[in-house]
């Protein structure tokens, strides 16, 4: 795996490089925001994951994330935020980041988050042999998990981020089942957020906006409980 990390604190980069090397990961460190964005634009095919600090010279991490998502919806993005900056975390998720890590952080925590994020977007090698080419095939939604193909209301849906895809797949795989935010955190993010449920709401909000481009909303809120997938139109 080759990581592009845009972080202006060189001592943090030096420390993380040792941990990344233990995992046999390649990493390119860039300390300027605009240079980092240019590097990714010019060498997009080289990288498997982006790590963005928010506060950067010349171009901040939020802007980089927003610009990357204009031409690449698939690359996993992890953002580094300062302590107690809840608004930054929510905004980062809304503009397309897949995860965030709050500074100061343990290198082992970041490594675990990277593994969790990448594991969710890796495609299995085997070919699915079934009556349908889709893992999920409802009245209005079809999803192939291997190819990450989504057909909603007869039209392709192609601009979901990895976490948005995983959220939709998890909900649609159990139609009409109500998932609490805690359950979605455990199943989609695969680790505990220690009660930090706003990341689910931020991702659901962005996902819903994209789904509405194809037709009626299929993710319903169950007030006081959580969310469910329902494309029947028979809403209570």
Residue pairs with C-beta under 8 A, 6 or more apart in sequence:
1 23
1 25
1 26
1 48
1 49
1 118
2 25
2 26
2 27
2 28
2 46
2 47
2 48
3 20
3 25
3 26
3 27
3 28
3 47
3 48
3 49
3 50
3 51
3 114
4 27
4 28
4 30
4 36
4 39
4 40
4 46
4 47
4 49
4 50
4 51
5 13
5 16
5 27
5 28
5 29
5 30
5 50
5 51
6 30
6 31
6 32
6 33
6 36
6 37
6 50
6 51
6 52
6 53
6 56
6 61
6 64
7 13
7 29
7 31
7 51
7 53
7 56
7 80
8 31
8 32
8 53
8 55
8 56
8 57
9 53
10 29
10 31
13 29
13 31
15 107
16 27
16 107
16 110
17 27
17 29
19 107
19 108
19 110
19 111
20 26
20 27
20 111
23 111
25 114
28 39
28 47
30 36
30 39
31 56
31 57
32 56
32 57
32 58
32 59
33 56
33 57
33 58
33 59
33 60
33 61
33 63
33 64
34 58
34 59
35 58
36 52
36 56
36 59
36 64
37 59
37 64
37 67
37 68
40 47
40 50
40 68
41 71
44 72
44 75
47 75
48 75
48 76
48 118
49 75
49 76
49 77
49 78
49 114
49 117
49 118
50 68
50 75
50 76
50 77
50 78
51 77
51 78
51 79
51 80
51 110
51 114
52 61
52 64
52 65
52 77
52 78
52 79
52 80
52 97
53 61
53 79
53 80
54 60
54 61
54 62
54 79
54 80
54 81
54 82
54 85
54 88
54 92
55 61
55 82
56 64
61 79
61 80
61 92
62 88
62 91
62 92
62 95
65 77
65 79
65 92
65 95
65 96
65 97
66 95
66 96
68 75
68 77
68 96
69 95
69 96
69 161
73 96
73 158
73 159
73 160
73 161
74 121
74 161
74 162
76 98
76 99
76 117
76 118
76 121
76 162
77 96
77 97
77 98
77 99
77 161
78 97
78 98
78 99
78 100
78 101
78 110
78 113
78 114
78 117
79 88
79 89
79 92
79 97
79 99
79 100
79 101
80 100
80 101
80 102
80 103
80 105
81 88
81 89
81 92
81 100
81 101
81 102
81 103
82 88
82 102
82 103
83 102
83 103
83 104
85 102
86 198
89 100
89 102
89 198
89 199
90 198
90 199
90 202
92 100
93 100
93 199
93 202
93 203
93 206
94 202
94 205
94 206
96 161
96 206
98 117
98 161
98 162
98 163
99 113
99 116
99 117
99 163
99 189
100 199
101 109
101 110
101 113
112 191
113 191
116 189
116 190
116 191
117 162
117 163
119 190
120 162
120 163
120 166
120 188
120 190
121 162
121 165
123 145
123 146
123 147
123 148
124 145
124 146
127 146
128 135
128 144
128 145
128 146
132 142
133 144
134 142
134 143
134 144
134 149
134 151
135 143
135 144
135 145
135 146
135 169
135 173
136 142
136 143
136 169
136 172
136 173
138 172
138 175
138 231
139 231
139 232
140 152
140 153
140 154
140 215
140 218
140 231
141 150
141 151
141 152
141 172
141 218
141 229
141 231
142 149
142 150
142 151
142 152
143 149
143 150
143 151
143 168
143 169
143 172
145 169
148 165
149 156
150 156
150 157
150 158
150 160
150 165
150 168
151 157
152 211
152 214
152 215
152 218
153 214
153 215
153 216
155 214
155 215
157 210
157 211
157 213
157 214
159 210
160 168
160 207
160 210
163 188
163 189
163 203
164 203
164 206
164 207
164 210
166 188
167 184
167 188
167 203
167 204
167 207
168 207
168 211
168 219
168 229
170 179
170 184
170 187
170 188
171 179
171 184
171 219
171 227
171 228
171 229
172 218
172 229
174 229
175 228
175 229
175 230
175 231
176 228
176 229
176 230
177 228
177 229
178 222
178 225
178 226
178 227
178 228
179 187
179 226
179 227
179 228
180 225
180 226
181 197
181 200
181 201
181 226
181 227
182 197
183 226
184 200
184 226
184 227
185 192
185 193
185 196
185 197
185 199
185 200
186 192
189 199
193 199
200 227
204 219
204 227
207 219
208 217
208 219
211 217
211 218
211 219
216 231
216 233
218 229
218 230
218 231
219 227
219 228
219 229
220 227
220 228
220 229
220 230
220 235
221 227
222 228
